[in-house]
Amino acid sequence: MRERPLILVVDDEAHIVHVVSLKLQNAGLEVTTASDGEEGFSAATDLHPDLIITDFQMPFMSGLEMCTQLRKQPQTAEIPALMLTARGFSIPQQELEQTNIQAVLSKPFSPRDILARVQSLIEDRQNVDAA
């Protein structure tokens, strides 16, 4: 068990990665980053983070594809994900059900909203693990 929850932030926009990472680190969370879906998939399988925050649209592998592939791997199947999408974009429910995406936030977003959602998802996961 980690001392601090590890959050993997996956986005091809460096400023988003920076803002989200800074907000999470300032809240006492450990953060690692990746700049596309393939790099995120590799990081998730190597590090087994407590939560993944990912953009939907990225080069090489979308956030949805990454989350779908992670769900298929026994060692990463239970890692919850928070998906960031462009405003007005929606992901069909049947596609979400093939992933571990627990929440979807539209861009632009408030870093405070992301932190609140992350803390809630981590708390939910800790409650499940303790049960």
N, C-alpha and C positions, 0 to 999 in steps of 0.2 A: 504494500500500500504506500502510495506517495504521501509525502508531507503536505504538498500543495497539489491541487488538481492540475493536470496538464491539458492545455487547450491547443489544438492544431488549427491554425488559421490558414485557409487556402483561398487565394485570390490572385488574379493576374494584374490587378491594379495596386501598385506599390503604396499609394497613399491610403487606400482602404486597409491594407495589411498593417501599415504603421499606426493609424488611428485606433483600430480595433485592438492591436497588440498592446499599445500604450495604456489604453483604458483597462484592459484585463490585468496587465502587470501592476498597474497602480492599485488595483483591488486585491493584490496579493496572489494572483494566479500565475502559474508557470505557462509560458507561451512558446510554441515553436511554429514556424511558418513554412509554406510552400507556395510556389508561384503558378502552378497549374495542376490539373487533375491527376496527371501521371505522377508528378512529384508528391502530391498529397496522398495518393494511394500508397506509394512506397513508404512515406513517413508514417502513415497510420499503421501499416503492417509491421514496421520496425519498432515503433515507439508505443503502440497501443494507448493513445491519448484517452483522457476521460470524456472528451467532447471534441467534435469537429465543427468548425464554422467554415462554410464554403460558399463561394459564389456559384451561381448556376452556369453562366456563360464564361468559359475559359478555353484556351487552346489545348489541343492534344486529347483531352478528355474532359467532358463537362462535369460540373459538380454532381449532377444527377447520375451520370454514368459511374463516377467514382463511388458515390454512396451505394449504388446498386451492386457494384463489384465487391465493396467492403462487406455488404450484407451476406454475400455468398461465401465469405471466408469464415470458418468457425472462430478464429482468433479475433476477428474484428466485427463479427455480426451484431454484437450488442452495444457497440459504441454509438451513442446518440449523436445526431447531426442537426445543426441549425443552418438552413439554406437562406442565402441572400439572393434576391432576384430584382430585376428591373421592375419599376412600378408598373402595375397593370398586367404583369406576366403571371400566369397561373400554371401550376403543375397538376395534371389530372390525378385524382385520388388513387386510381389503380397503379399509376407509376410511383406515387409516394409509398404505397403499401409494399413495394418491392425493395424499399430502402429502410434505413433507420432514421430518416429525417423526422424529427419531432416537432419542428416549428419552421415557419417560413416568414422572413421579414423582407419588406420591400425597400429598395434603395430609392431615394436617400433615406437613411435611418439615423436615429439618434444613438450615439455611443452609450448613453445611459440606458436606452431600451435594450441594446445588445447585452450589456452587463446584467441587467435585471433578468433577461431571458436565460442567459448562461447560468446565473446563480440558481434559478429555478430548476433548470434541467439537471444541473449537477446534484442539487438537493434531491430531486426525484430519483436519480440513479443511485445515490447513496442509500436512500430509503429502500429501494428494491434490493440492493446488495446486502443490506442489513437484515432483510426479511428472511 
